[in-house]
Amino acid sequence: KAAIMCSWNTGILTNRLLLDFFRHLFLADLIDDIVHNTNLYALQKGRENLAVTREEMQIFLGINMVMGYIRYPRARMYWSSEDGLRLRLIANAMSMNRYDQILGYLHFVDNYTCQPANTDRLFKVRPVLCALQETFKAAADPEEFQSIDEQIIPFKVWVRAGTSGYMYRFEVYQGSARRDCVSWLGMAGDVVMRLCDDIKHKNHKVFFDNYFCSIPLIEALKDCGIYGTGTCRANRLKGANQKLKSEQQLKEEGRGACSVAKKEKTMLRVQIPFSVALYNQHMGGVDLVDQCVAMYPHRRRNKQWYIRVFFHFLDVTVVNAWRLYLMSGLEKMNLLLFKASVAHALINAGSLQQSRRGRPSATPPPVKRKAVTKVPREVRFGTGNHWPQLTETKYICMQCCVPLCPGCFVNFHTACV
């Protein structure tokens, strides 16, 4: 029994420790802001009694994490009355109706603060994005080698990530909303400069593909103390291709100095340049983030675009928290177990402080035993007619008037020595 209790306490402590890594990125103040704006939006829509609390919001976030790695065809199945479908971790923590209410009124900003001249297309989710930008950047020291690439969520997101797979910076693409302030570097070059504005003159190396790369961008990064490496398109070489051998000349020579040449389906082994090896080694940071997010994503459909953006970055926050845990040097843990532990801890943290509401749990409550009527000792152990008498539904003692089964009469009327 002691070993079981010790194991249970260790599990609780482990979940709380993992939850601390998540809360280090997804701050309690951010949860309070979401709660405030959700209740405010419900009030503006005529729903005065929504009254979402911080504890309920934690449970709500934990439930959505669980839905990422335990997937049902329909969300209502998590609350099914069938034993083979009902997921007690979710169903016992929050009723289905309450979950739908919070999801329906989930908001991150006061709509009435939007000005007519506002051109920010991410206005409805901007507070969450700004908060995560700051915590992602402050939680870990930037790695020496980092890459810049795009994500599709299905919205386009520019991302700067380290070789480890930790996302340091991101910027959601807004289309033509920012085309009026494009510099001489072009739209793609401006993205790189904005994502790298916090690592200037710190001996960092940044890698990007031919969508971003250009000679003016490489020079601009060098002026900022950042070393850039990338593949470049032929129309961006600014005349540098005139000093190089043409593609036709390289074909005539049979093999080039910077690639593997093929001749009659025969591979020729050549020495790879150092810059190419470095690029191949450190360019996959953003792809690693995408791979981890795609393992257990939040797939619940929603008509509101800002809800989909929010849940995507909630998944990114879990991945970043997992990367922080691995960087801390603690015992290694896979992403599934880490996400499950964080979700369980969020649900437990909220369930311990909030009252139950909505549909009752499938587990029946413990049966309360009626207190036995106290009988004076002189009557209970004295002489008299202590005989069972059958009433309409049960036996009672004729002398003490106490409900007793026939087998308990002797023990009840015998004083303990």
C-alpha positions as semicolon CSV with decimal commas, in nm:
position;residue;x (nm);y (nm);z (nm)
1;K;0,000;0,000;0,000
2;A;0,285;0,237;0,083
3;A;0,445;0,166;-0,255
4;I;0,118;0,241;-0,435
5;M;0,074;0,568;-0,248
6;C;0,433;0,668;-0,325
7;S;0,381;0,594;-0,696
8;W;0,056;0,792;-0,700
9;N;0,218;1,092;-0,533
10;T;0,509;1,075;-0,776
11;G;0,264;1,082;-1,069
12;I;0,089;1,388;-0,927
13;L;0,420;1,569;-0,878
14;T;0,533;1,477;-1,230
15;N;0,213;1,612;-1,385
16;R;0,247;1,936;-1,190
17;L;0,609;1,971;-1,300
18;L;0,517;1,922;-1,666
19;L;0,228;2,166;-1,625
20;D;0,477;2,428;-1,502
21;F;0,662;2,407;-1,835
22;F;0,334;2,473;-2,017
23;R;0,237;2,758;-1,784
24;H;0,579;2,912;-1,839
25;L;0,467;2,979;-2,199
26;F;0,087;2,999;-2,162
27;L;0,068;3,239;-1,867
28;A;-0,214;3,256;-1,612
29;D;-0,269;3,621;-1,709
30;L;-0,343;3,508;-2,063
31;I;-0,603;3,261;-1,935
32;D;-0,761;3,538;-1,726
33;D;-0,780;3,763;-2,033
34;I;-0,949;3,487;-2,234
35;V;-1,197;3,431;-1,951
36;H;-1,273;3,804;-1,930
37;N;-1,326;3,849;-2,306
38;T;-1,532;3,530;-2,331
39;N;-1,770;3,647;-2,058
40;L;-1,777;3,995;-2,211
41;Y;-1,869;3,859;-2,554
42;A;-2,144;3,643;-2,403
43;L;-2,282;3,949;-2,225
44;Q;-2,277;4,147;-2,549
45;K;-2,474;3,865;-2,714
46;G;-2,738;3,868;-2,439
47;R;-2,606;3,571;-2,239
48;E;-2,569;3,716;-1,889
49;N;-2,518;3,396;-1,692
50;L;-2,229;3,231;-1,877
51;A;-1,987;3,313;-1,591
52;V;-1,683;3,119;-1,713
53;T;-1,410;3,088;-1,449
54;R;-1,036;3,037;-1,475
55;E;-1,076;2,682;-1,348
56;E;-1,331;2,601;-1,619
57;M;-1,107;2,752;-1,886
58;Q;-0,821;2,529;-1,772
59;I;-1,048;2,226;-1,798
60;F;-1,162;2,344;-2,142
61;L;-0,802;2,371;-2,264
62;G;-0,715;2,030;-2,119
63;I;-1,017;1,869;-2,288
64;N;-0,914;2,008;-2,626
65;M;-0,564;1,869;-2,577
66;V;-0,708;1,525;-2,501
67;M;-0,919;1,546;-2,818
68;G;-0,594;1,588;-3,011
69;Y;-0,447;1,248;-2,921
70;I;-0,776;1,055;-2,859
71;R;-0,982;1,118;-3,170
72;Y;-1,349;1,033;-3,212
73;P;-1,549;1,085;-3,533
74;R;-1,791;1,316;-3,347
75;A;-1,729;1,527;-3,041
76;R;-2,046;1,410;-2,864
77;M;-1,904;1,059;-2,841
78;Y;-1,673;1,170;-2,560
79;W;-1,987;1,219;-2,346
80;S;-2,168;0,908;-2,473
81;S;-2,362;0,694;-2,225
82;E;-2,210;0,381;-2,383
83;D;-1,926;0,237;-2,177
84;G;-1,721;0,162;-2,487
85;L;-1,732;0,524;-2,607
86;R;-1,758;0,746;-2,300
87;L;-1,426;0,902;-2,202
88;R;-1,452;0,963;-1,829
89;L;-1,153;1,198;-1,816
90;I;-1,354;1,443;-2,028
91;A;-1,712;1,355;-1,938
92;N;-1,659;1,370;-1,561
93;A;-1,470;1,700;-1,579
94;M;-1,721;1,907;-1,777
95;S;-2,065;1,848;-1,925
96;M;-2,111;1,846;-2,300
97;N;-2,347;2,144;-2,291
98;R;-2,103;2,350;-2,088
99;Y;-1,819;2,267;-2,328
100;D;-2,030;2,378;-2,626
101;Q;-2,125;2,700;-2,444
102;I;-1,762;2,796;-2,377
103;L;-1,659;2,706;-2,734
104;G;-1,946;2,907;-2,879
105;Y;-1,857;3,225;-2,688
106;L;-1,476;3,182;-2,684
107;H;-1,322;3,524;-2,751
108;F;-0,984;3,690;-2,707
109;V;-1,058;4,060;-2,752
110;D;-1,339;4,309;-2,710
111;N;-1,496;4,354;-3,054
112;Y;-1,606;4,709;-2,973
113;T;-1,243;4,823;-2,944
114;C;-1,185;4,765;-3,316
115;Q;-1,147;5,095;-3,497
116;P;-1,289;5,146;-3,849
117;A;-0,942;5,225;-3,984
118;N;-0,791;4,908;-3,838
119;T;-0,612;4,700;-4,103
120;D;-0,500;4,420;-3,873
121;R;-0,669;4,108;-4,007
122;L;-0,564;3,918;-3,693
123;F;-0,736;4,162;-3,460
124;K;-0,959;3,895;-3,305
125;V;-0,664;3,682;-3,193
126;R;-0,387;3,944;-3,170
127;P;-0,360;3,949;-2,785
128;V;-0,292;3,574;-2,778
129;L;-0,033;3,594;-3,056
130;C;0,149;3,885;-2,890
131;A;0,156;3,708;-2,553
132;L;0,296;3,388;-2,706
133;Q;0,551;3,586;-2,907
134;E;0,695;3,727;-2,587
135;T;0,696;3,404;-2,388
136;F;0,844;3,196;-2,672
137;K;1,125;3,448;-2,712
138;A;1,199;3,486;-2,340
139;A;1,173;3,121;-2,235
140;A;1,491;2,995;-2,406
141;D;1,822;3,139;-2,521
142;P;1,842;3,147;-2,904
143;E;2,039;2,864;-3,060
144;E;2,338;2,945;-3,279
145;F;2,190;2,776;-3,588
146;Q;1,832;2,861;-3,684
147;S;1,612;2,832;-3,991
148;I;1,325;3,034;-4,138
149;D;1,046;2,872;-4,333
150;E;0,667;2,874;-4,368
151;Q;0,383;2,681;-4,204
152;I;0,037;2,618;-4,347
153;I;-0,242;2,587;-4,085
154;P;-0,422;2,639;-4,348
155;F;-0,309;2,999;-4,304
156;K;0,047;3,084;-4,397
157;V;0,279;3,148;-4,102
158;W;0,644;3,258;-4,121
159;V;0,847;3,078;-3,854
160;R;1,198;3,103;-3,712
161;A;1,298;2,786;-3,530
162;G;1,614;2,632;-3,391
163;T;1,770;2,306;-3,497
164;S;1,613;2,145;-3,189
165;G;1,262;2,217;-3,317
166;Y;1,183;2,501;-3,075
167;M;0,987;2,788;-3,231
168;Y;1,137;3,125;-3,131
169;R;0,945;3,367;-3,352
170;F;0,647;3,357;-3,586
171;E;0,442;3,593;-3,799
172;V;0,105;3,514;-3,953
173;Y;0,084;3,623;-4,316
174;Q;-0,184;3,889;-4,378
175;G;-0,171;3,914;-4,755
176;S;-0,190;4,264;-4,898
177;A;-0,236;4,425;-4,554
178;R;0,139;4,496;-4,529
179;R;0,230;4,552;-4,893
180;D;0,225;4,928;-4,850
181;C;0,535;4,914;-4,627
182;V;0,758;4,681;-4,833
183;S;1,124;4,785;-4,840
184;W;1,387;4,742;-5,108
185;L;1,449;4,387;-4,982
186;G;1,105;4,277;-5,096
187;M;0,827;4,116;-4,897
188;A;1,016;3,792;-4,829
189;G;1,332;3,976;-4,728
190;D;1,138;4,198;-4,488
191;V;0,995;3,888;-4,321
192;V;1,344;3,755;-4,254
193;M;1,462;4,087;-4,113
194;R;1,161;4,115;-3,879
195;L;1,199;3,760;-3,754
196;C;1,570;3,817;-3,683
197;D;1,546;4,158;-3,514
198;D;1,623;4,009;-3,168
199;I;1,943;3,819;-3,261
200;K;2,151;4,096;-3,418
201;H;2,528;4,099;-3,355
202;K;2,516;3,774;-3,154
203;N;2,701;3,544;-3,397
204;H;2,389;3,358;-3,515
205;K;2,359;3,164;-3,840
206;V;2,024;3,167;-4,021
207;F;1,923;2,935;-4,306
208;F;1,637;2,981;-4,552
209;D;1,525;2,850;-4,891
210;N;1,505;3,021;-5,230
211;Y;1,169;3,183;-5,150
212;F;1,348;3,427;-4,916
213;C;1,710;3,426;-5,031
214;S;1,863;3,710;-5,232
215;I;2,202;3,879;-5,242
216;P;2,074;4,208;-5,089
217;L;1,920;4,010;-4,801
218;I;2,249;3,829;-4,734
219;E;2,428;4,165;-4,725
220;A;2,165;4,323;-4,498
221;L;2,191;4,032;-4,254
222;K;2,571;4,059;-4,255
223;D;2,547;4,427;-4,163
224;C;2,340;4,319;-3,861
225;G;2,596;4,061;-3,753
226;I;2,390;3,765;-3,876
227;Y;2,532;3,509;-4,117
228;G;2,275;3,394;-4,373
229;T;2,287;3,086;-4,598
230;G;2,028;2,979;-4,851
231;T;1,951;2,851;-5,196
232;C;1,895;3,131;-5,448
233;R;1,686;3,159;-5,762
234;A;1,863;3,244;-6,088
235;N;1,668;3,569;-6,137
236;R;1,792;3,705;-5,801
237;L;2,166;3,670;-5,859
238;K;2,202;4,036;-5,965
239;G;2,459;3,955;-6,234
240;A;2,663;3,716;-6,018
241;N;2,570;3,431;-6,252
242;Q;2,778;3,598;-6,523
243;K;3,092;3,521;-6,320
244;L;2,996;3,157;-6,286
245;K;2,990;2,878;-6,533
246;S;2,665;2,843;-6,719
247;E;2,436;2,548;-6,674
248;Q;2,529;2,424;-7,022
249;Q;2,902;2,432;-6,938
250;L;2,843;2,234;-6,618
251;K;2,655;1,973;-6,815
252;E;2,939;1,946;-7,067
253;E;3,196;1,897;-6,791
254;G;3,006;1,602;-6,654
255;R;3,000;1,698;-6,290
256;G;3,012;2,015;-6,084
257;A;3,191;2,113;-5,767
258;C;2,874;2,168;-5,564
259;S;2,648;1,879;-5,659
260;V;2,634;1,511;-5,729
261;A;2,645;1,446;-6,103
262;K;2,465;1,157;-6,269
263;K;2,586;0,992;-6,589
264;E;2,402;0,699;-6,740
265;K;2,224;0,629;-6,409
266;T;2,557;0,598;-6,229
267;M;2,614;0,795;-5,905
268;L;2,949;0,970;-5,881
269;R;3,067;1,047;-5,528
270;V;3,207;1,400;-5,491
271;Q;3,309;1,598;-5,185
272;I;3,022;1,814;-5,064
273;P;3,106;2,179;-4,991
274;F;3,099;2,284;-4,626
275;S;2,823;2,541;-4,683
276;V;2,596;2,281;-4,843
277;A;2,653;2,034;-4,558
278;L;2,579;2,305;-4,302
279;Y;2,261;2,404;-4,485
280;N;2,133;2,047;-4,500
281;Q;2,211;1,994;-4,133
282;H;2,037;2,300;-3,990
283;M;1,759;2,386;-4,238
284;G;1,502;2,142;-4,094
285;G;1,408;2,323;-3,770
286;V;1,070;2,450;-3,893
287;D;0,992;2,115;-4,056
288;L;1,058;1,950;-3,720
289;V;0,807;2,184;-3,555
290;D;0,551;2,098;-3,824
291;Q;0,612;1,728;-3,774
292;C;0,556;1,746;-3,398
293;V;0,242;1,962;-3,427
294;A;0,097;1,730;-3,692
295;M;0,128;1,424;-3,465
296;Y;-0,156;1,516;-3,228
297;P;-0,326;1,828;-3,365
298;H;-0,660;1,976;-3,267
299;R;-0,885;1,866;-3,554
300;R;-1,227;1,985;-3,435
301;R;-1,388;2,186;-3,712
302;N;-1,498;2,541;-3,645
303;K;-1,645;2,807;-3,871
304;Q;-1,457;3,086;-3,694
305;W;-1,110;3,128;-3,842
306;Y;-0,963;3,281;-3,526
307;I;-1,063;2,973;-3,325
308;R;-0,862;2,755;-3,562
309;V;-0,562;2,989;-3,531
310;F;-0,589;2,980;-3,151
311;F;-0,595;2,600;-3,129
312;H;-0,303;2,573;-3,372
313;F;-0,085;2,789;-3,151
314;L;-0,209;2,601;-2,844
315;D;-0,061;2,289;-3,006
316;V;0,259;2,482;-3,083
317;T;0,278;2,592;-2,720
318;V;0,261;2,229;-2,604
319;V;0,541;2,134;-2,847
320;N;0,756;2,426;-2,728
321;A;0,691;2,333;-2,364
322;W;0,801;1,978;-2,445
323;R;1,119;2,112;-2,606
324;L;1,189;2,317;-2,293
325;Y;1,143;2,004;-2,084
326;L;1,395;1,815;-2,297
327;M;1,640;2,107;-2,278
328;S;1,616;2,104;-1,897
329;G;1,801;1,771;-1,880
330;L;1,524;1,583;-1,696
331;E;1,423;1,229;-1,779
332;K;1,341;1,190;-2,148
333;M;0,972;1,174;-2,236
334;N;0,796;1,146;-2,571
335;L;0,554;1,412;-2,690
336;L;0,241;1,198;-2,646
337;L;0,308;1,127;-2,281
338;F;0,401;1,490;-2,218
339;K;0,083;1,624;-2,380
340;A;-0,133;1,370;-2,199
341;S;0,025;1,463;-1,865
342;V;-0,025;1,836;-1,924
343;A;-0,388;1,782;-2,029
344;H;-0,456;1,565;-1,724
345;A;-0,295;1,821;-1,494
346;L;-0,500;2,106;-1,645
347;I;-0,823;1,912;-1,599
348;N;-0,735;1,815;-1,243
349;A;-0,625;2,167;-1,153
350;G;-0,960;2,303;-1,260
351;S;-1,174;2,020;-1,124
352;L;-1,037;2,050;-0,772
353;Q;-1,153;2,412;-0,738
354;Q;-1,483;2,428;-0,925
355;S;-1,822;2,286;-0,836
356;R;-1,983;2,023;-1,054
357;R;-2,243;2,143;-1,300
358;G;-2,441;2,005;-1,595
359;R;-2,507;1,638;-1,667
360;P;-2,425;1,409;-1,371
361;S;-2,140;1,163;-1,393
362;A;-2,202;0,802;-1,498
363;T;-2,034;0,687;-1,175
364;P;-2,303;0,663;-0,904
365;P;-2,236;0,857;-0,584
366;P;-2,149;0,658;-0,271
367;V;-2,449;0,542;-0,070
368;K;-2,483;0,730;0,257
369;R;-2,555;0,517;0,561
370;K;-2,813;0,635;0,806
371;A;-2,689;0,709;1,152
372;V;-2,807;0,456;1,411
373;T;-3,037;0,607;1,674
374;K;-2,855;0,637;2,005
375;V;-3,013;0,438;2,287
376;P;-2,932;0,500;2,657
377;R;-2,706;0,232;2,803
378;E;-2,949;0,142;3,080
379;V;-3,216;0,066;2,822
380;R;-2,989;-0,098;2,569
381;F;-2,817;-0,339;2,809
382;G;-3,093;-0,367;3,068
383;T;-3,342;-0,649;3,111
384;G;-3,667;-0,637;2,921
385;N;-3,835;-0,753;2,608
386;H;-3,545;-0,730;2,362
387;W;-3,725;-0,932;2,094
388;P;-3,740;-0,866;1,723
389;Q;-4,064;-0,727;1,593
390;L;-4,140;-0,728;1,221
391;T;-4,279;-0,399;1,094
392;E;-4,393;-0,333;0,738
393;T;-4,042;-0,330;0,592
394;K;-3,788;-0,418;0,865
395;Y;-3,724;-0,563;1,212
396;I;-3,698;-0,342;1,521
397;C;-3,621;-0,405;1,886
398;M;-3,944;-0,394;2,091
399;Q;-3,763;-0,249;2,393
400;C;-3,516;-0,006;2,228
401;C;-3,724;0,075;1,918
402;V;-3,406;0,053;1,703
403;P;-3,405;-0,106;1,355
404;L;-3,197;-0,426;1,375
405;C;-3,165;-0,740;1,170
406;P;-3,224;-1,061;1,369
407;G;-2,861;-1,163;1,346
408;C;-2,744;-0,841;1,515
409;F;-2,965;-0,858;1,828
410;V;-2,714;-1,044;2,045
411;N;-2,417;-0,818;1,957
412;F;-2,620;-0,501;1,996
413;H;-2,750;-0,589;2,345
414;T;-2,423;-0,732;2,478
415;A;-2,193;-0,485;2,653
416;C;-1,825;-0,491;2,547
417;V;-1,595;-0,605;2,827
